[in-house]
Every structure is written in structure tokens, then in C-alpha cells.
Amino acid sequence: MIKTFDAPSIVSTGTVFATASVVKKLNPIDVYVALQRHRRGDWGLVSESDHEQNDLALQNGGRLLSVFEDRKQTRFWIITEADRSQSTVLLPSDY
């Protein structure tokens, strides 16, 4: 069982897509948890400059990037488009 808490979502992720490599390689629970963090404005392991860019994008409508690792330390990204219509979960090698 996953314990969750109701935290306000500040990011609309729109339709969420995952690349074939994400579906094949990552545990869906890890992806779900990362998406919830992304929706709350937790950008995970992004650099300080990417964190600042995300914070500006929340105010000005730009693209958002979060970086997370799954339980096996496989790094993956979540990118939400500037218009918030869709988000993609992908491995860096998918980019």
C-alpha cells in the first residue's frame, strides 16, 4: 500500500505519455510517485538553474522539466509542455 497525502497540485500535466523504454524499464509505481511530486512543483534532481527556470515557467507559462530516479537508480525525466496540454515521461536516452 502506498501512503499518500493531499497536497495541492500546482502543475496541470494534461495528458501523460510514457515512452516505450519507460514502460519497459521502470516500475509504474515509481513513475506515479514522481508524477505526483512533479504536480506539486517538486522538480526532483534538476540542477539549480533548471529549478529556477521551472519556477519562472510556472509564472510565465514555459515548459517544465523534472528529474527523478526509480528504485533501481534509473534516471528519468518528466517534461510538461508550456501550454500544459501534455506531459511525457522519458529516459534521457529517449530525448
Summary of the structure (lengths in Angstrom):
residues: 95
radius of gyration: 12.7
end to end distance: 32.6
largest distance: 37.5
contacts: 258
relative contact order: 0.26
helix: 36%
strand: 23%
